[in-house]
Amino acid sequence: MAQQDAAPNGGGELQDIVSAVSRGAPEYRQCPHPMYAALREQAPVCRLTPPHGVDTYLITRHDDARDALSDPRFSKNMRGAIDTYHAVYGSFFDALDDNVLFSDPPRHTRLRRILRSAFTPRRVEEMRPRITEIAEDILGACRKAGTVDLMASFAFPLPIAVLCELMGIPQEDRPEILEQFAEVTRSRFDPGRRAELQAAEERLQHRLERLIADTREHPSDSFLSDLIQAEERLEDPELVASLWVLFFAGHKTTAYQIGNSVLNLLLHPDQAAKLREDPRLIPRAVEEMLRFEGSVETSTFRYAAQDARIRDTLIPEGALVQIAISSANRDPEKFDSPDDLDVTREGLQGTHLGFGHGTHYCLGAPLARLELEIALACLLREFPDMELADARETERAWLKGPVAAFRGLEHLRLVLEPSRPDGEPGEPTLASVASGK
């Protein structure tokens, strides 16, 4: 392949694919896998022309993606390319994003070392009984509704409730804090709401500062309290930014992964049957779900800190670098029959890139795995006959828009117990979960 300085010239079909991926076209967002397959074959390091106007290079093969995720030439330091960062995310207020996710060593090393205490295997495993209790309580409320939108009624409330417990947010404070998180999230990727973003982020920053002050005054056994009292401490602005990134990254990724996993089990009933017959397969199935239809479609913000060549393509200094996790995880050169869902597939942990790789490997991976295991186990046990309310509706429910950061469903309507009529109307809400009702 000749050096690639622009969009590939491999014919009209390839140019159409590059255009669709660049724009975040509906047909691409609904099902990106055929387009990724074509790019892996014909343009594995592909120059895109996204709406934000910053030169962007998309990496689609597994070996290249794995290397790029730990390549020091590709920086995640937001402050090193702040104009580019604003062009992509449209943020006017950087305090929340000045965190472990958007930093390089040595700062990243220090922040990660302090934060990882929350996610040690021992600490996470100690949360199993409480997470199971939360999941069962939420599903108990779902049972009354009969037909539910699983995303709104279970997939989002579960990780949100778990994070609130982890951070030690008091029950009475949760509705206000959750609404402020939601307000920032709604504004973050909507160009029409940019005027509201700075005010929303400032309100959230001040509310998190109050939470930190209250926790400092009234210590508990929460993760936040441990951070405040740790020998190696974070400054308050670092604490605020850390709480933001842990909440934002830790609830959306898990929520969308729950939805993706349940949908694909319902579309592959033979695989769901295997898990019902032998629940011990569920941890292995979680790894396969992360590979087959992960909730993180492309990597987070990276830019070339210097010229970098991958294969025969030169990525110039200052260009954005996107790593297509969903594509890498279906690379036939790495995985046998990658487009087949197989919950008995072995040897996936450490090979799929659903949690990234290298220095920025997901801090919350142990907690996310546990939540996914519990969510699937509880759903399959409590509602073994659940089915899609409308399969055609689900085909149109994938996230839309130009940014392919998350791969997930806007809604997933299920009939939980097809053999009985719907029960009482209504579903559990974030407010009811937050308040413990």
Disulfide bonds with the S-S distance in Angstrom:
none
